[in-house]
Amino acid sequence: MQQTPQQDTPSAEELIAQDVGARLPVGLMGHIIAVLALAWSLFQLWIASPLPFQLGIGVFNDTETRAIHLSFAILLAYLVFPALRSSPRDRVPYGDILFGLVGAAMAGYLFVMYADLALRPGRLTETDFAVACIGIPLLLEAARRALGPALAVIAILFLGYSLAGPWMPALLSHRGVSLPALANHQWITTEGVFGIALGVSTSFVFLFVLFGALLERAGAGHYFIQLAFSLLGHLRGGPAKAAVVASAMTGVISGSSIANVVTTGTFTIPMMKRVGFSKEKAGAVEVASSVNGQIMPPVMGAAAFLMVEYVGIPYVEIIKHAFLPAAISYIALLYIVHLEALKLDMQPIGDRAPRPWLHRLTGFAFGAALISGLSMAVYYGLGWLKPALGEHALPVIGALLAAVYLGLLKVAASNEPMPVEDPDQPIVSLPDTRTVLLSGLHFLLPVVVLVWCLMVERLSPGLSAFWGSVMLAIILLTQRPLLNWLRTDGKQDYGSFIDGVVDLREGLIAGARNMIGIGIATATAGIIVGAVSQTGVGLVLADLVEYLSMGNLLLMLLLTAVLSLILGMGLPTTANYIVVSSLLAPVVVTLGQQNGLIVALIAVHLFVFYFGIMADVTPPVGLASFAAAAVSKGDPIKTGLTAFYYSLRTAALPFLFIFNTDLLLIKVDFAHGVLIFIVATIAMLIFAAATQGYFLVRNRWYESLLLLLVAFTLFRPGFWMDMLHDPYRQIEPAQLAQVMGDVEPDSTLRLRVMGEDEVGKPRAYSTLIPVPEGESGEARLAALGLNLYEQDGKMLVDSVTFGSQAADLGFAMDQEILMVKAPTERWHKEFMWLPGFALFLVIVGLQRRRLSQVAA
């Protein structure tokens, strides 16, 4: 049968499969893979829902769910990913089927034998040993197939290090691990493969990846692209700006930079080429915007959920800390695209005249006020309804949500849906913004449900994603028949209920296929985490990195960034984050303490994560750059280099928020947070102008340097203020109690403490202690759980109350207080913004003069 042109065009799923080397078999095996993927998604929805506990059936503990999760991942990995480049792509060899079944059985062993294993912890039987010895190699092979050789090789090196400890060089040597102990630790317990990383993949990540796949299947991806194009297409470089905004909206619910590139890029890259961008620049803009989707909450490429476990703070706090850097990074990318359009002298598309800035600002303010008003009405309205209705609150709120859904569908039915344009045809007109906006407002309801459950109800991320997915399933099943029913012109072209069932099925399958690599990556990275905990290599690595960095924190951060980039060239973002954060995050914090800098743990984890993401861009292995080059038909290396050049702003941010945690909104009130957001955005735009060599006109070399100086001053005003005035005054340790009573509550004191590390080695570190409420300094120290005594002129720790704040800060008996610093009265560091803005105005004056000369 002759194929239609639509069948010749590869789908986004096919492009992703081609990019990662996966196969799409046809016939019976294709159906088997689809059924397995569908079963995996349904299992994950079941364990995330409250139904098992309400019905009393199908209740599994964490270890059991992890075992089933990994069984699905290993089996599908062998069925979907071929062993070699020469392996068939249209069928699955019998050997792969056998390996997949055996690997799934080895992972499922923990589920089947859980009760027996729980009764004999640490006592390995011959069967346990055989299962581990078969399961670990099969997992490593699955990782090689799905993710490339890098992660598997690194895991093998750590396994070898665990066994060969006594024969390693003196700096790296340890007592060694026997093969049975290694097998038990890595496979039978929850310290290795079945550890925290796989648990996060099972509990949280799958549901969010599935949520993104369902939202894309519902049509939200095309809606976001059309909306961005209609809003920004009439500006200079409009298609490129639309690509940035569309990728940002898609990135909110997508955890994969490659998937983001091939889904939005197939539409945006050809459009950018048609308005004047080169192949490499068009691909680079899409790469830079798609990769940034992984730093945009709430999904963040699965790292947000891992940070909850590793940092030990609520998920809502992770979102708060990550939001501002992600937002200003996207705003700066829009500005970079604008500068590129100015350099190329691009003209707007169509005859729509750009509105004056005052009108734009007024419209933005009105829109923000309307959204804020609706949000407050919903928040306080439901806040009043819930206690008033009591146990009837859930059905009433569900009915209200259904009414809103029907109302939005009625609006959508009155607005003709935008057809998919051919990206290879000339752009002669832009879609109408109002029509596009109204045609898909119902796609926002699942996102609203997700955010509401996360931020207001404070449900777990997994349960929040479950309710969001339920809302999406309802939309997928009902939107087609309801839109046909609500249309007033008699046309019924939206499809039937059966089409909705097909969409739901395909979305569930796509979500599971997208999770194969993540599930395998988290399990394999667990081998590395398990080796670190079993051998104590973390302490060895701390000494090694401290030696290489010569105790310099900035050099230490540079080494960490380089290591993240190198590992990220062969590892997916999630695995890279797990490996580097488990190895180096504690080292950075410790080294900072030794150098007198209190580094926030969340800042270090975000630092590692940002540079792991940059590896998707960086040649020679930047997978997102290769995916974009495949769409643009450009050179992948040039595309990657250009994308890295555009992403310099993302590389600079981690260094800035390590030293200025205000950018992460740590201990910042709302008003100060708004001010920081505005100033940081301006600073990032100035940084972009400096690195792109263009502001109002092309920069002269000294203007770029001055712009970098202005950006640094706005980002880190405390650097200059500390030079003018020390924020702390030094006092004698013996006066600690007196100072504690003199300073205001909720302020902090900086202490230098001498103690011992985990292996009894002396070390000095710095820490900040909060000042609680209390009548006297002694009472405030007691409230902290800290008891001191003086001996031979030294101030020593007598005892620390178990579970107290002092214990959490690392205080222990017999530690010596070497130094105490109390805060001093000084100008706020933000005063340094004034000379920064003054220098900026000088640069503006110089460039405006040249601009007027060029115009004349």
C-alpha positions in Angstrom: 0.0 0.0 0.0 1.3 3.4 -0.9 2.3 5.6 2.1 0.9 9.0 2.6 3.2 12.0 3.0 2.3 12.2 6.7 3.5 8.6 7.1 6.9 9.5 5.6 7.5 12.2 8.2 9.0 10.7 11.4 7.2 11.4 14.6 8.7 12.9 17.7 8.9 9.4 19.3 10.7 8.1 16.2 13.2 11.0 16.3 13.9 10.4 20.0 14.3 6.7 19.3 16.7 7.4 16.4 18.7 9.8 18.5 19.3 7.5 21.4 19.7 4.4 19.2 16.5 2.6 20.3 14.5 0.3 18.1 10.8 0.3 17.3 10.0 -3.3 16.4 6.8 -4.2 14.6 4.5 -7.2 14.8 4.0 -9.3 17.9 7.1 -8.0 19.7 6.0 -4.4 19.2 2.7 -5.2 20.8 4.5 -7.0 23.7 6.7 -4.0 24.3 3.6 -1.7 24.3 1.8 -4.0 26.7 4.8 -4.1 29.1 5.1 -0.3 28.9 1.4 0.1 29.5 1.5 -2.3 32.5 4.5 -0.4 34.0 2.6 3.0 33.8 -0.5 1.5 35.3 1.5 -0.1 38.1 3.1 3.2 38.9 -0.2 5.0 38.9 -1.6 2.3 41.2 1.1 2.5 43.9 1.0 6.4 43.8 -2.8 6.4 44.3 -4.6 6.1 47.6 -6.6 3.1 46.3 -4.3 0.3 47.6 -4.7 1.6 51.2 -8.5 2.2 50.8 -9.1 -1.3 49.3 -6.5 -3.1 51.3 -5.0 -4.9 48.3 -1.8 -4.3 46.3 0.0 -2.5 49.1 3.8 -2.7 48.7 6.6 -1.3 50.8 9.5 0.7 49.3 11.8 -2.2 48.6 9.1 -4.2 46.9 8.1 -1.3 44.6 11.7 -0.6 43.7 12.2 -4.2 42.8 9.2 -4.3 40.5 10.2 -0.9 39.0 13.7 -2.1 38.2 12.3 -5.4 36.7 10.2 -3.4 34.2 13.2 -1.1 33.4 15.7 -4.0 32.8 13.2 -6.0 30.7 12.2 -3.1 28.5 15.9 -1.9 28.2 16.9 -5.3 26.6 13.8 -5.3 24.4 14.1 -1.7 23.2 17.8 -1.0 23.1 20.0 -3.1 20.7 23.3 -4.5 21.8 25.4 -3.2 18.9 25.1 -0.6 16.1 24.8 -3.5 13.7 22.0 -5.2 15.6 18.5 -5.3 14.0 16.2 -2.3 14.7 12.9 -3.9 13.5 13.0 -7.1 15.6 14.3 -8.3 18.9 16.8 -11.2 18.9 16.0 -14.2 21.2 19.2 -13.5 23.2 18.0 -10.1 24.2 14.6 -11.5 25.2 16.4 -14.1 27.4 18.7 -11.5 29.0 15.8 -9.2 29.7 13.8 -12.0 31.4 16.7 -13.1 33.5 17.6 -9.5 34.5 13.9 -8.8 35.4 13.9 -12.0 37.5 17.1 -11.0 39.3 15.6 -7.6 40.2 12.2 -9.2 41.1 14.0 -11.5 43.5 13.9 -8.9 46.2 10.1 -8.7 45.8 9.5 -12.4 45.8 11.9 -13.1 48.7 11.4 -9.9 50.7 9.8 -11.6 53.8 12.7 -14.1 54.0 15.4 -11.5 53.4 13.9 -9.3 56.2 14.2 -12.1 58.7 18.0 -12.7 58.0 19.6 -9.3 57.4 23.3 -9.6 56.5 23.2 -13.4 56.2 23.8 -14.2 52.5 22.8 -17.5 51.1 24.2 -19.1 48.0 21.0 -18.2 46.1 21.3 -14.6 47.2 25.0 -14.5 46.1 24.1 -16.1 42.7 21.3 -13.6 42.1 23.6 -10.6 42.8 26.4 -12.0 40.7 24.0 -12.4 37.8 21.9 -9.2 38.4 24.8 -6.7 38.6 26.4 -7.6 35.2 23.0 -7.6 33.5 22.2 -4.2 35.0 25.5 -2.9 33.7 24.9 -4.2 30.3 21.4 -2.6 30.3 23.0 0.7 31.2 25.6 0.3 28.4 22.8 -0.2 25.9 20.4 2.5 27.1 22.9 5.2 28.1 26.2 4.4 26.5 29.4 2.9 28.0 30.3 5.8 30.4 28.1 5.0 33.4 28.7 1.3 33.1 32.5 1.8 33.0 32.4 4.1 36.0 30.3 1.7 38.0 32.7 -1.2 37.1 35.6 1.0 38.3 33.9 1.6 41.7 33.2 -2.1 42.0 36.8 -2.9 41.3 37.9 -0.2 43.8 35.7 -1.9 46.5 37.4 -5.3 45.9 41.0 -4.1 45.4 41.2 -1.7 48.4 44.3 -3.2 50.0 46.3 -3.1 46.8 45.5 0.5 45.9 48.1 3.3 46.4 48.4 4.6 49.9 46.2 7.6 49.4 43.3 5.5 48.0 43.8 2.3 49.9 41.2 0.8 52.3 40.7 -2.5 54.0 38.9 -4.0 51.1 35.5 -5.7 50.6 35.0 -9.4 50.1 32.9 -10.5 47.1 30.0 -11.9 49.2 29.9 -8.6 51.2 30.0 -6.6 48.0 27.1 -8.7 46.5 25.1 -8.3 49.7 25.7 -4.5 49.9 25.0 -3.7 46.3 22.1 -6.0 45.4 20.4 -7.5 48.5 20.3 -4.5 50.8 19.0 -1.0 50.0 22.4 0.6 50.2 23.4 0.1 46.6 21.3 -0.6 43.5 18.0 -0.5 45.4 18.9 2.6 47.3 17.6 6.2 47.5 18.1 7.0 43.8 16.0 4.1 42.6 13.5 4.9 45.3 13.1 8.5 44.0 12.8 7.2 40.4 10.0 4.8 41.6 8.1 7.2 43.9 8.3 10.6 42.1 10.1 10.7 38.8 8.0 8.2 36.9 4.8 10.1 37.7 6.2 13.4 36.5 7.6 12.0 33.3 4.3 10.3 32.7 2.5 13.6 33.4 4.6 15.3 30.7 4.0 12.5 28.2 0.2 12.7 28.7 0.2 16.5 28.5 2.1 16.3 25.2 -0.3 13.7 23.9 -3.3 15.8 24.8 -2.0 18.5 22.5 -0.5 20.9 25.0 2.9 20.9 23.2 1.5 22.2 20.0 -0.7 24.7 22.0 2.4 26.1 23.8 4.3 26.5 20.5 1.4 28.2 18.7 0.8 30.5 21.7 4.5 31.5 21.9 4.6 32.1 18.2 1.5 34.2 18.2 2.7 36.3 21.1 6.3 36.9 19.9 6.4 36.2 16.2 5.9 39.8 15.2 9.1 40.9 17.1 12.6 40.9 15.7 13.8 37.3 15.7 10.3 36.4 16.7 10.5 32.6 15.8 13.6 32.3 17.9 11.9 34.1 20.9 8.9 31.8 20.4 11.3 28.8 20.5 12.6 30.0 23.9 9.2 30.6 25.4 7.8 27.3 24.0 10.7 25.3 25.3 10.3 27.0 28.7 6.7 26.0 28.9 7.4 22.5 27.7 10.4 22.3 30.0 8.1 22.9 33.0 6.6 19.4 32.5 9.4 17.7 30.6 12.4 16.2 32.2 14.4 15.5 29.1 16.4 18.0 27.1 16.6 15.7 24.0 12.8 15.2 24.0 12.3 18.9 24.3 14.6 19.6 21.4 13.0 17.1 19.0 9.4 18.0 20.0 9.6 21.8 19.8 12.6 21.9 17.6 10.9 20.2 14.6 8.7 23.2 14.4 10.8 26.1 15.7 14.2 25.4 14.0 12.9 25.5 10.4 11.0 28.8 11.3 14.2 30.3 12.7 16.1 29.3 9.5 13.4 31.0 7.4 13.8 34.4 9.0 17.6 34.5 8.7 19.2 32.4 11.4 22.0 30.1 10.2 21.5 26.3 10.7 23.9 26.3 13.6 22.4 29.3 15.4 18.9 28.0 14.9 19.9 24.7 16.4 21.9 26.4 19.2 18.9 28.6 20.3 16.7 25.5 20.5 19.4 23.6 22.4 20.0 26.4 24.9 16.3 26.8 25.6 15.5 23.1 25.7 18.4 22.3 28.1 17.3 25.1 30.4 14.0 23.3 30.7 15.7 20.9 33.1 16.5 23.7 35.6 12.9 25.0 35.5 10.7 23.7 38.4 8.8 21.7 39.1 10.3 18.6 37.3 14.0 19.7 36.8 15.0 16.5 35.1 14.2 14.4 38.2 16.9 16.1 40.2 14.4 18.1 42.3 13.1 14.8 43.8 16.6 13.5 44.5 17.5 16.8 46.2 14.6 16.2 48.6 16.3 13.0 49.8 19.9 14.2 49.7 19.5 17.7 51.1 16.7 16.8 53.5 14.4 19.8 52.8 10.8 19.8 51.6 10.0 19.7 47.8 8.4 23.1 48.0 11.6 24.6 49.3 13.6 23.1 46.4 11.2 24.8 44.0 11.6 28.1 45.8 15.4 28.0 45.7 15.6 26.9 42.0 13.0 29.2 40.5 14.8 32.6 40.4 18.0 31.4 38.7 15.9 29.4 36.1 13.7 32.4 35.4 16.4 35.0 34.9 18.3 32.5 32.8 15.4 32.2 30.4 14.8 35.9 30.3 18.5 36.4 29.5 18.2 33.9 26.6 15.3 35.9 25.2 17.6 38.9 25.3 20.4 37.0 23.6 18.1 36.1 20.8 17.1 39.7 20.5 20.7 40.8 20.3 21.3 38.2 17.5 18.3 39.6 15.6 19.8 43.1 15.9 23.2 41.9 14.7 21.6 40.3 11.6 19.2 43.3 11.1 16.2 41.0 11.1 12.8 42.6 10.5 9.5 41.6 12.2 7.2 39.1 10.5 3.8 40.3 9.2 2.2 43.7 9.3 1.4 43.7 13.1 3.1 46.9 14.5 4.9 46.4 17.8 3.0 48.2 20.6 4.8 50.9 22.5 6.6 49.9 25.7 4.1 51.7 27.9 1.2 49.7 26.3 3.1 46.5 26.7 3.9 47.2 30.4 0.3 48.2 31.0 -1.0 45.0 29.4 1.5 42.9 31.3 0.5 44.6 34.6 -3.2 44.0 33.8 -2.6 40.4 33.0 -0.5 39.8 36.1 -3.2 41.5 38.2 -5.9 39.4 36.7 -4.0 36.2 37.2 -3.2 37.2 40.8 -6.8 38.1 41.4 -8.1 34.8 40.1 -5.4 32.9 42.1 -6.4 34.7 45.3 -10.1 34.1 44.7 -9.4 30.4 44.1 -7.1 30.1 47.1 -9.3 32.0 49.6 -12.5 30.6 48.1 -11.4 27.0 48.5 -9.8 27.9 51.8 -13.3 29.0 53.0 -15.1 26.1 51.3 -13.0 23.3 52.7 -13.7 23.8 56.4 -17.3 24.9 55.7 -18.2 21.8 53.7 -16.2 19.3 55.9 -16.3 15.8 54.5 -18.3 17.0 51.5 -15.5 19.3 50.4 -13.9 16.9 47.9 -17.0 16.2 45.8 -18.0 19.9 45.7 -14.5 21.0 44.7 -14.5 18.2 42.1 -17.9 19.4 40.7 -16.5 23.0 40.5 -13.4 21.7 38.7 -15.7 19.9 36.2 -17.7 23.0 35.6 -14.6 25.1 35.0 -13.4 22.3 32.6 -16.7 22.4 30.6 -16.6 26.2 30.5 -13.1 26.2 29.1 -14.0 23.6 26.5 -17.0 25.7 25.5 -14.6 28.6 24.9 -12.2 26.3 23.0 -15.1 25.0 20.8 -15.9 28.6 19.9 -12.4 29.2 18.7 -11.1 27.3 15.7 -8.1 25.2 16.6 -4.9 26.3 14.9 -3.8 23.9 12.1 -0.2 22.6 12.2 1.7 24.7 9.8 4.3 23.4 7.4 7.6 24.7 8.8 9.1 24.6 5.3 6.6 27.1 3.8 7.2 30.9 3.9 5.8 32.7 7.0 3.3 35.2 5.6 1.0 35.6 8.7 0.9 35.0 12.4 -1.8 33.1 14.3 -4.2 35.3 16.2 -3.1 35.4 19.9 -6.6 35.6 21.3 -7.8 32.7 19.3 -4.8 30.5 20.1 -5.0 31.4 23.8 -8.7 30.5 24.1 -8.4 27.3 22.1 -6.4 25.5 24.7 -6.9 27.0 28.2 -8.2 23.6 29.4 -4.6 22.3 29.0 -3.7 24.4 32.0 -6.1 22.7 34.4 -3.8 19.6 35.0 -0.9 22.0 35.7 -3.1 24.0 38.1 -4.1 20.8 39.9 -0.5 19.7 40.1 0.7 23.0 41.5 -2.2 23.2 43.9 -1.6 19.8 45.4 2.2 20.6 45.7 2.1 24.1 47.0 -1.2 24.5 48.9 -2.3 21.0 49.9 1.4 20.1 50.5 0.8 16.6 49.2 3.8 14.4 48.3 5.2 15.0 44.8 4.2 11.5 43.7 0.6 11.9 44.9 0.4 15.4 43.4 1.6 14.1 40.0 -1.0 11.3 40.3 -3.9 13.7 40.7 -2.5 15.8 37.9 -2.3 12.7 35.7 -5.9 11.7 36.6 -7.0 15.2 35.4 -5.1 14.6 32.2 -6.6 11.2 31.7 -10.1 12.8 32.0 -9.2 15.4 29.5 -7.7 12.9 27.0 -10.9 10.7 27.2 -13.5 13.5 27.1 -12.1 16.5 25.2 -12.9 15.1 21.7 -16.5 14.1 22.2 -17.2 17.2 24.4 -15.7 19.6 21.9 -17.8 18.0 19.1 -20.9 18.4 21.3 -20.2 22.0 22.3 -19.5 23.2 18.8 -22.2 25.4 17.4 -21.4 25.2 13.6 -22.4 21.6 13.3 -18.9 20.4 12.3 -17.5 17.4 14.2 -13.8 17.1 13.4 -12.2 16.6 16.8 -12.5 12.8 16.8 -14.4 10.3 19.0 -14.1 8.8 22.5 -12.2 5.9 21.0 -9.6 8.3 19.7 -9.2 9.6 23.3 -8.7 6.1 24.6 -6.0 5.6 22.0 -4.4 8.9 23.0 -4.4 7.8 26.7 -2.9 4.5 25.8 -0.2 6.0 23.7 0.6 8.6 26.4 1.0 5.9 29.0 3.3 3.9 26.7 5.3 7.0 25.8 5.8 7.8 29.5 7.1 4.3 30.3 9.4 4.3 27.3 10.8 7.7 28.4 11.5 6.3 31.8 13.6 3.3 30.8 16.8 5.2 30.7 16.1 7.1 33.9 15.2 3.9 35.8 18.4 2.2 34.6 20.5 5.2 35.3 19.3 5.6 38.9 19.8 1.9 39.6 23.4 1.9 38.1 24.3 5.1 39.9 23.2 3.4 43.1 26.2 1.1 42.6 28.5 4.1 42.8 26.7 5.5 45.9 26.9 2.0 47.5 30.6 1.8 46.9 31.1 5.2 48.5 29.3 4.2 51.6 31.0 0.8 51.8 34.5 1.9 51.3 34.6 5.4 52.7 36.1 6.7 49.5 34.3 10.0 50.1 36.8 10.9 52.8 39.7 9.9 50.6 38.3 12.0 47.8 37.9 15.0 50.1 41.6 14.8 50.9 42.5 14.4 47.2 40.4 17.3 46.0 41.6 19.5 48.9 45.1 18.7 47.8 44.5 19.4 44.2 42.6 22.7 45.0 45.3 23.7 47.5 42.5 24.6 49.9 41.1 27.2 47.6 37.3 27.1 47.4 37.0 28.8 44.0 39.5 26.3 42.5 37.6 23.5 44.2 34.4 24.7 42.5 36.2 24.9 39.1 37.4 21.3 39.5 33.8 20.2 40.5 32.4 22.0 37.4 35.0 20.4 35.1 34.3 16.9 36.6 30.5 17.4 36.2 31.1 18.4 32.5 33.4 15.4 31.8 31.1 12.9 33.5 28.0 14.5 31.9 29.4 13.9 28.4 28.7 10.2 28.9 26.0 10.2 31.6 22.4 11.3 31.6 21.7 14.4 33.8 20.1 12.4 36.6 23.0 9.9 36.9 25.6 12.6 36.6 23.9 14.5 39.5 23.8 11.4 41.7 27.4 10.6 41.1 29.0 14.1 41.5 26.7 15.2 44.3 27.4 12.0 46.4 31.1 12.4 45.8 31.8 16.1 45.9 28.9 18.0 47.5 30.0 17.1 51.1 33.6 17.9 50.1 32.6 21.4 48.9 30.7 22.1 52.1 33.5 20.8 54.3 36.2 22.8 52.4 34.1 25.9 52.6 33.8 25.5 56.4 37.5 25.1 56.7 38.0 28.3 54.7 35.5 30.2 56.8 32.8 30.3 54.2 29.4 28.8 55.1 28.2 27.1 51.9 24.5 26.2 51.8 24.1 22.5 50.9 21.3 23.2 48.5 23.5 25.7 46.7 26.2 23.0 46.2 23.7 20.5 44.9 22.3 23.0 42.4 25.8 23.9 41.4 26.5 20.2 40.5 23.2 19.9 38.8 23.7 23.0 36.6 27.0 21.8 35.2 25.7 18.3 34.7 23.1 19.9 32.4 25.7 21.9 30.6 27.2 18.6 29.4 24.1 18.1 27.2 25.3 21.1 25.3 29.1 20.8 25.3 30.9 19.2 22.4 32.0 16.6 21.5 29.3 14.5 23.1 26.5 17.0 23.7 23.4 14.9 22.9 21.0 17.8 22.7 23.3 19.5 20.2 23.4 16.4 18.0 19.6 16.1 18.2 19.2 19.8 17.1 21.7 19.4 14.3 19.8 16.4 13.0 16.7 18.7 12.7 18.6 21.8 11.4 20.9 19.8 9.0 23.8 21.9 10.5 27.2 20.9 11.9 26.7 19.3 15.4 30.1 20.6 16.7 29.4 24.1 15.6 25.9 23.9 17.0 27.2 22.7 20.3 29.9 25.4 20.5 27.3 28.1 19.7 24.9 26.7 22.2 27.6 26.7 24.9 28.3 30.3 24.0 24.6 31.1 24.5 24.7 29.1 27.8 27.5 31.0 29.4 24.9 32.8 31.6 23.8 29.4 32.9 27.4 28.5 33.7 28.0 31.7 35.5 24.9 31.5 37.8 26.2 28.5 40.0 29.3 30.4 40.9 27.3 33.4 41.8 24.7 31.7 44.0 27.4 29.8 45.9 28.8 33.1 47.2 25.5 35.0 47.3 22.7 32.7 48.4 20.2 35.6 48.1 19.8 34.4 44.5 18.4 31.2 45.9 16.0 33.1 48.1 17.6 31.6 51.2 16.3 33.5 54.3 14.9 36.3 52.1 11.5 37.8 52.7 9.0 38.5 49.9 9.7 42.2 49.4 13.5 41.6 49.3 13.0 38.6 47.0 11.1 40.8 44.5 13.9 43.4 44.6 16.6 40.7 44.1 14.6 39.2 41.2 14.5 42.6 39.4 18.1 43.5 40.0 19.4 40.0 39.2 17.5 40.0 36.0 19.0 43.3 35.0 22.4 42.0 35.9 22.0 38.9 33.8 20.8 41.0 30.8 24.0 43.1 31.2 26.1 39.9 31.4 24.5 38.7 28.2 25.2 42.0 26.5 28.8 41.7 27.6 29.4 38.2 26.5 27.5 38.7 23.2 29.6 41.8 22.4 26.5 43.9 21.6 24.3 46.3 23.6 22.9 49.3 21.8 25.6 49.0 19.3 28.6 46.6 19.0 30.7 46.8 22.2 34.2 48.0 22.3 36.5 45.7 24.3 36.6 47.9 27.3 32.8 48.3 27.3 32.4 44.5 27.5 34.8 44.4 30.5 32.9 47.3 32.2 29.6 45.6 31.6 31.0 42.4 33.2 32.1 44.5 36.2 28.6 46.0 36.5 26.9 42.6 36.3 29.3 41.2 39.0 28.5 44.2 41.2 24.8 43.8 40.9 25.0 40.0 41.4 27.4 40.1 44.4 27.4 43.5 46.1 28.6 42.0 49.3 32.1 41.4 47.7 32.7 45.1 47.6 31.0 46.0 50.8 33.1 43.4 52.7 36.2 45.2 51.4 34.9 48.5 52.8 33.6 47.1 56.1 34.0 43.7 57.8 30.5 42.3 58.5 31.7 40.7 61.7 33.7 41.8 64.7 36.0 39.3 66.5 35.6 38.6 70.2 37.2 36.3 72.7 35.6 32.8 72.9 35.2 33.3 76.7 32.7 36.1 76.0 30.4 33.9 73.9 27.7 33.7 76.5 27.8 37.5 77.0 27.6 38.2 73.3 24.7 35.7 72.9 22.8 37.8 75.4 23.6 41.1 73.8 22.7 40.6 70.2 19.2 40.6 68.8 17.3 37.3 68.5 17.2 35.7 65.0 20.7 37.1 64.2 23.6 34.8 63.8 27.1 34.4 65.2 30.0 32.9 63.3 32.2 30.4 65.2 35.5 28.7 64.3 35.6 25.3 65.9 38.4 22.7 66.3 37.3 19.1 66.5 37.7 15.7 64.9 36.3 14.3 61.7 34.7 10.8 61.3 38.0 9.0 61.5 39.5 11.0 64.4 41.6 13.4 62.4 41.7 17.0 63.8 40.0 19.6 61.6 38.9 23.2 62.0 35.7 24.4 60.5 33.4 27.4 60.6 29.7 27.4 61.4 26.9 29.9 61.8 24.8 29.5 65.0 21.4 31.2 65.2 20.5 33.3 68.3 17.3 32.0 69.8 14.9 33.8 72.2 16.1 33.8 75.8 16.5 36.0 78.9 20.3 35.6 79.0 23.2 34.3 76.9 23.3 31.2 79.1 19.6 30.5 78.5 20.0 31.0 74.8 23.0 28.6 74.7 20.9 26.1 76.6 18.0 26.6 74.1 20.5 25.6 71.4 21.4 22.5 73.3 25.0 23.6 73.9 26.8 23.5 77.2 30.4 25.0 77.5 33.1 25.2 80.0 36.4 27.0 80.3 39.7 25.2 81.0 43.3 26.6 80.8 42.1 29.6 78.9 40.2 27.5 76.3 36.5 27.4 75.7 35.4 23.8 75.3 32.1 22.0 74.6 31.0 20.2 77.7 27.9 18.4 76.3 25.4 18.6 73.4 21.8 17.8 73.9 20.7 14.9 71.7 18.6 15.9 68.8 19.1 19.6 69.5 20.0 22.4 67.0 23.6 22.4 68.2 23.8 18.6 67.4 22.4 19.3 63.9 25.1 22.0 63.5 27.9 19.4 64.2 28.9 20.3 67.7 30.3 17.4 69.8 31.8 17.0 73.2 35.4 18.3 73.8 35.4 20.5 70.7 37.3 23.8 71.2 35.8 27.2 70.3 38.7 28.9 68.5 37.0 32.2 67.5 33.7 34.0 67.8 32.5 36.7 65.4 29.5 38.8 66.1 27.6 40.9 63.5 28.4 44.6 63.3 26.3 47.6 62.3 27.1 48.6 58.7 25.4 49.8 55.6 23.4 47.2 53.7 25.4 45.6 50.9 22.7 46.6 48.4 24.1 50.2 48.6 26.8 48.9 46.3 24.2 48.7 43.5 24.3 52.5 43.2 27.9 52.8 41.9 27.1 49.8 39.7 24.1 51.4 38.1 26.1 54.7 37.8 28.8 52.9 35.8 26.1 51.3 33.6 24.6 54.7 32.8 28.1 55.9 31.7 28.2 52.9 29.2 24.7 53.7 28.0 25.8 57.3 27.3 28.8 56.2 25.3 26.8 53.7 23.2 23.9 56.1 22.6 26.4 58.7 21.3 27.8 56.1 18.8 24.3 55.0 17.9 23.2 58.6 17.1 26.4 59.0 15.0 25.6 55.8 13.0 22.0 57.0 12.5 23.2 60.4 11.2 
